[in-house]
């Protein structure tokens, strides 16, 4: 029974206990009966996304995505910032590995540039692009999509993950360029309208417990696998996309 209907059926003196009765019947805790325990705090457990405690919850989802699509990581591969995932999930299927970084302070970067403005990267250069937790840092998303479409070879695969519900690391190296949070609808529309992908698969990860854990800075090891893997589309922690460029698309 909805609370609005209860309000119409009962006079005010009995409304509060009636609501409590309905919550009890539905198996919900009473308004004053929630035991917040260690979560009744204004300071997170970790401000480093839980990486100082273990594997970050968002990275748990990122790595599961890349593991599921490891066969796509092959040939000429571009990864942003580092080549950790290229080496880990691509192995000997990778014939060439490049690292794109926005500035030259990263000495391991083989390409320096901004995804939104990278005319120096040749067309159709890569069979696979690994783009994890990066697009929130790019203001001109449409321009970034056009670059990705252009530098991906026909038939190539873009593996992309973006944050939904997330801490915004304003005090980190990337704090001054952290522009966006995403939904599945937003990422799918970006890919379909601006990248002209032949096929786009979108997956969601997250639930209220996982998103709460991420915001508090818990590590993935502090939740059970079944708690992390349960999906509630109303709590999108990570959105994952696999986009394939058309074989005839230049």
Order of alpha helices (4+ residues) and beta strands (2+ residues): alpha-alpha-alpha-beta-beta-beta-beta-alpha-beta-alpha-beta-alpha-alpha-beta
